[in-house]
């Protein structure tokens, strides 16, 4: 997933004002996407393939 999705979700987050947004993918995030998300890590969480795999193994 590239930085474009981070920007899109950030825009919606700004407009809708939820307490937190999360982007989940069965793939991975590019470095640019991760860097952008770190700037707003209190408002946005990223979960990739490895996170999903851990969740599934846990349950």
Backbone torsions as a table, in degrees:
resi	resn	phi	psi	omega
1	UNK	NA	134.1	-177.8
2	UNK	-99.2	179.2	-174.9
3	UNK	-63.2	-21.0	-179.7
4	UNK	-57.7	-43.0	-180.0
5	UNK	-66.9	-33.9	177.3
6	UNK	-62.6	-45.0	180.0
7	UNK	-64.4	-40.8	179.9
8	UNK	-64.3	-47.9	-179.2
9	UNK	-67.0	-36.6	177.1
10	UNK	-61.2	-40.9	178.2
11	UNK	-63.0	-45.2	178.3
12	UNK	-65.7	-40.4	178.6
13	UNK	-58.9	-45.1	179.4
14	UNK	-61.2	-42.3	-178.2
15	UNK	-72.5	-42.3	-174.1
16	UNK	-89.8	-21.8	176.5
17	UNK	57.9	50.0	173.5
18	UNK	-74.5	167.6	178.2
19	UNK	-70.0	-33.2	178.3
20	UNK	-159.9	148.4	174.9
21	UNK	-115.0	154.9	177.8
22	UNK	-139.1	138.4	175.2
23	UNK	-116.3	123.3	-179.1
24	UNK	-117.7	134.9	178.8
25	UNK	-139.4	151.5	173.0
26	UNK	-86.4	4.7	179.6
27	UNK	-112.6	-146.6	-179.7
28	UNK	-132.6	161.4	178.4
29	UNK	-97.9	141.1	176.0
30	UNK	-68.7	164.1	177.9
31	UNK	-60.5	-41.4	178.2
32	UNK	-60.3	-40.6	178.7
33	UNK	-65.2	-43.2	178.8
34	UNK	-63.9	-42.3	179.0
35	UNK	-62.9	-42.4	179.2
36	UNK	-64.8	-41.9	-179.0
37	UNK	-66.5	-33.2	179.1
38	UNK	-62.3	-28.9	-179.8
39	UNK	-67.1	-23.8	-179.1
40	UNK	-130.2	37.8	-173.9
41	UNK	-62.1	-18.6	175.8
42	UNK	-73.9	-23.9	-178.2
43	UNK	-105.6	-17.8	-172.8
44	UNK	-137.4	129.9	175.6
45	UNK	-115.7	142.4	175.9
46	UNK	-111.5	134.7	176.0
47	UNK	-130.1	122.8	-176.7
48	UNK	-110.9	-168.2	-177.7
49	UNK	-52.4	-45.6	-178.3
50	UNK	-63.0	-39.9	177.1
51	UNK	-63.4	-44.3	178.2
52	UNK	-61.3	-42.4	180.0
53	UNK	-60.9	-43.0	178.0
54	UNK	-63.7	-43.2	178.5
55	UNK	-59.2	-45.9	-178.0
56	UNK	-65.9	-38.1	178.3
57	UNK	-67.3	-32.0	-179.2
58	UNK	-69.4	-34.9	-176.4
59	UNK	-111.2	NA	NA
